[in-house]
Amino acid sequence: MKIGIRVTTLLFLLVAAFPAAYSQDNETVVRPLQLSVFGTGGATYTGIEGGRNISITAGGDAMFGLLTYHGFLPGIEIRGTSPAISKGEIDSQQNFLGGLKAERHYGKLHPYFDVLFGRGEIDYSKAGLLNPQKTILYEKSNSNVIAAGVGFDYDVFSSLALKVDVQFQDYSTVPVTTSGSATATSFTIGATYRFGFRDSRPY
């Protein structure tokens, strides 16, 4: 999780430092409320013995234009991830998360970061995995999950955007690891659909 936090902090600073001139030349309209839904697919590296899933993630955002602060648009997000395409040979992870999101608009480009919390479930291989002491065989475990992520949406049409997303998800209870936890890294690509609301004011 420390690596994820460092990467997220770095990308956040890059977003904050993006040249203001670009933003002014590509004026974006802020709406009082912007609702959107998204779906993505991609690889999740589970952090357990080289495990990998091919997962689908779906969720939604509510962004609050009237609370914009120094160009950052705050909001809330919910998302769920399932290893629906491939569960891998080591373990498969699924989770449901919710939390805070902030984004900036540079014309068609909308970079963002999020901090999320929720619950996750890990199913181990068909034969199960032993704990480090080799005394208990685990088939499944449940855990709190803390996640931090970054990504961007790029407008293709007024309501449809390309989404690229990276999430670092820390599972706090993983009895088959020496540390008792695991950090999964998820790389996904997909689409965002925005519902239309009344325009408010430009940045």
Helices and strands as residue ranges (DSSP letters): H 2-16, H 20-25, E 29-30, E 34-45, E 52-63, G 65-67, E 73-86, E 91-103, E 109-124, E 129-130, E 137-138, E 140-155, E 160-171, E 182-194, E 201-202
